Amino acid sequence: MRSFDRFLRAIAVKEVTVTFTGETGSGKEVMARRLHEMSPRRGGPFVPINCAAIPEALFESELFGHERGAYTSANERSSGKIEVADGGTLFLDEIAEMPLSLQAKMLRFLETRRYMRVGGTKKIQADVRLVLATLRPLEQEVRAGRFRPDLFYRIQGIVLEVPPLRERRRDIPQLLDGFIAQLSATHDVEPPVFARSARSALVAYGWPGNVRELRNAVELLCILREGKAVRVLDLPPSIRQGRADSTVEGDSIVVPTNRPLDEIVDLVIDAAISAEHGNLTRAAQRLKVSVRTLQRRARG
C-alpha cells in the first residue's frame, strides 16, 4: 500500500480521470478521498455519489439539480451534485450502474463543462475533477450494451485496482489499531485490548468483506468488550471458523512455517478450537493438552 500511495500522490496533481476498481469494501472511496486530499483541489469539496443507490427517475435531478416546478414535488430550486462539487472533486461510485439515459447527458457535460438543471433553460458552467469507482469492468459493460462506448472512451484515464485486504495482511494490525481508537472514541467507550492470539486470528482470516468487514467487526467488539480483553473465543464465529492461513484436515493441522513460533502456536490452538466448533474440551483432546492450558493460551 505504500507503493500504491506513492503512485496515488504522483497522479493526484494531474488533471486526469482516475477509476478505482476492486472488490466491495476494499476502500475505493477512501482512496478517492485521499486522491482529492493530495490534489490541488483539496481546498474544494469532495462530493460522492453512489450511482447504484439512486432511483433512475431521480438520477438527473440528483446530478444536475432542478428548478422550482420542474416536477410535482419540486417546490424550490435544488442544486445538483455537480454544482456542489464545483472547484473540487466529483466521485461517481459504481459508475457502471449509471442509467443509459443519463450517460449521454454526462458525456455532454464532460465535453463542454456546461449543463442545465432539470426544468431549466440557462446553461451553468462547473469545474470538477471526475473520479470513478466500479466493481464490474467497464469494458465488459460496454460489450453487454449497458454502458455507452463514447462515454467509456471519454472517461478512460488511469485505472487503479485497490487490492483486497487478504492480499495486504501486513496492513491489518495498523488498521486494527486505527479502528480501535476511532470507534472507541465514537461510541465513548474504553478501548478493548486485543490478545495476541486474537490479533493473529484477525491477520489470518480471509476478509471477504475487506476493510469494511474488519471495521464492522472491530466496532462490534469495542461495544461488547468495553475495556476488556478480546480473546479468540470473543471473535465472531465467521472469523474463528473461516481461517485463511490455518486449516484442519482430519487430525492434522496445517499452518504456515514463515511465522514466529508464538504465532504458530496461536494459529494451531485457534484452528483446533474452530475445528471443534468452539468446544474447548474436544480441542484440548485434539491437541493432547489440558483444558486449563488451552484456556490460558486462548486468553492471550
N, C-alpha and C positions, 0 to 999 in steps of 0.2 A: 504493500500500500504506500510505502514511502516513494517508490518509483512511480506509482500511479499519481501520487500527489505532486511530484516534481513535473511530470508531463502536464498535469492539470494547470499548474502555475504558469507553464510556458504558453499554453494556448489561451489562458484567461485574458491576456492582454490583446488578443487578436479578435477582430470582429467577424468571427466565423461561427456558423451554426454548429452546435455540438449536440449529438444524440447519444444518450446513455442507454445501453442495453444491459440486460441481466435479469436474474430471477426475481420474483416477488419478494420484497422485504430485504433486498441486498443493499439498499441505501442509495438508490438512484437520485431521489430528491435531495438527500443530504449532500451528494456530490455536486448536484446542480447549484445548491445554495453556496457551496464552497467555491465553485467556479465564479459565481456572481461576486462573492466577497473578495476574491483576489483580482477582480477585473476593474478597469477604470470606471465602471458603472456602479461600484459598491456604494456610492452615496445616494443612488436612486433606489426605487422599490424593487423587491423580488416578488413577483406575482405568480403563484402556481395555479394551474387549472388541471383537474383530473377529468380528462375527456370521457372516461368511462362512467363517471358519476353524474353527468348532466343529461337530462332527457333531451332527445333530439329537438323537440318543439321549442325548448328554451335555450338551445345552444347559441343561436345567433345573437340573441339579446344578451346572454352572459358574456359573449366575446366582444361584441361591438357596442352594447348598450342600446337603449331605446328612448324615444321621445314620448312625452306625455300623450296619451290617447292612441299610441301605436297599436294597442290591442286592448281588450276589455278591461283587464286588471292593471293596465299601465296608467296609474293615477298621477304619476310625476316622472320627470326625466330621470334616467338612471345611466350612470357611466358604466361602460363595459370594462372588462379586464385589460384590454389593450390600452384604453385611456388611462387607467390606473397605473399601468406599467410604464407609461411614457418616461423616458430618460433612464429606465432600468432594464430589468430582465423579465421576459415573459416565459414561464416554464410550462410547457404543454406535456403533462404526464399522460401516458397511454395514448399517444398521438394516433396510433392505428385505429382507435375507437372513434375518431372524429367522423361524423356523418359525411357521406359523399356530397350531400347538398351544400355543406359548409366548406368543403375543401376548395371549391372553385373561388369562393369569396376570400378564403385565407390566402390563396395563391395571388389574387389580385392585390391584396393588401401588401404582401411581401414584395411585390414588384413595384408598387407605387408609393408605399408607406402612407396611403390615404384610405379612408373608409367612411362609411356613413352609419349613423345609428339606425336601428330599426324604426321605420316611420319618419326618418329624417330626409332632408333634401340638401343639406350642407355637408360637404366633404371635410373631414377632420384629418389632420396630419399627426402622426405619432412616431416617435423614435424609440424602438425597443430592440433589444437583442433577443433572438429566439434560441431557447434551449429546449431540447426534447428528451423524452424517455419512452421506451417501448419494451414490452415483454415479448411481442411477436416481431420477427424480422419484417421490415417494411417491404423488402424485395418480394417476400412471399405474399404479402397482402396485395401488392401490385399485380402479381401473376394471377391471384384469385379474383381480381377485379374489384377489390374492396378499397383500394387506395389509388388515387389518380397518379399516373406516371409523371405528368408535368409538375405536380406538387412534389413528388418524390425527388425528382432531379433538381428542383429549386432548393429544397432543404438539405440535400445531400452535402454534408460537410465532413466533419470529423466524427467518427463513431468510436465510442469508448465502452468496452464491456466492464461492468463492475463485477469483480469475481465474487462467487458465493462465499459465505463465511467458512464453509468446510475446507476451502482452498487457501484460507488465510488464518489458520488456527492460532498463530502467534499473536494475532490481534485480540484474541478473546480475553486474556487477562486484563489488558488495558481497557477494553470496552466494558468488562465486568466492573472494574473499579469506578469507571466513569459513571455507569448507570447506578451503582450503589449510592454514590454521592449525590447524584442528581435526583433520583427517585426518593431517597430518604428525605431530602430537603423538600421535595414537592409534597410528600404526604406527612411531613413534620413528625417523622419517627426516628428513633435511634438506629443508625445503620447496623444491620446484622454482620456478623463475622463469618466468612465462608471458610470452612475447614479445608485443609489441603486436599483431602480426598474428594470433597465436593468440587473444588476447582478443577481437579484432574478429570472428573466426570464431565464437567461442562466443556472442557477443551476437547475431550474425546468424542462428544456427541456430534452427530452429523448436521444438525440445524437445518432441516428442510425449509423452515420459515425464515432462515437467515437472521440478520441483525434484529429485525422486528420481533422474531420469536424469542431471541435472547433478552431483549428489553422487557417483553411481557413476563418472561419467567422471573427475571430479577425483581420486577415491580411486585409480583405476587409474593415473592419470598421476603421482600422488605416489609410488606404489610403483615404477613403471617408470622414472621420470625423477628419482630422488632427487638433489636438489641441483643438477640440471642445468636448462638452458633448455628450455622447451616451445615448439616451433615449430608452425606449421600442419601440417607433414607428420607431426608426432608425434601429432596428434589422431586419434581413431578414424575409420575411413573413413565411417561413417554421418554423422558431423558434418561432415567435409570435403566430402562429396558431397551433403549434404542442406541446403545453404544456403537460408535463407528470404529474405534481402534481396538476394541477387545471383544471377542466373540467366544461363545461356548459351543463346542462341538462334542456331544456326548459327555464324556467325563474329562475332556481336555479343554483347557482354557488357553486360547491363542492371544498373545499380547505382543506389542512392538518391542524390539530389542534396542531401540535407539533412545530410550528414556532412562533417567536416573532410577536407581533401584527402588527408592521410596515410592516413586510414581508408579512403577511396575507393580509393586505390592498393592498399592491402592487400586490399580486397574483390575488386578486379579480378584481382590475382595469384592469390588463393585460388580464385576462380571458374574461372580458366583452368586451374589445376592440377587442380581437380575435374573439369572437362570432359574433360581428357586422362587421367583416372583415375590421377593421381599421376606421370605421365611428364613430368619437367621439361624434357626436350629439346623435346618437342612443344608444351608450354605456352609455352616461350620463343619458339618459332617463331610460335605464335599471336599473341603479344604483340609480336613483332619486337624482342626484346631478346636479349642473350647469356644463356646458361645460368648463367654466373658471376653476372651481375646478378640473375637470378631467385633463385639460391641465397642470395645476400647478403640480399635483401629477405625471403625466406621464413624466414630465421633470425631475423628481427625486428630 
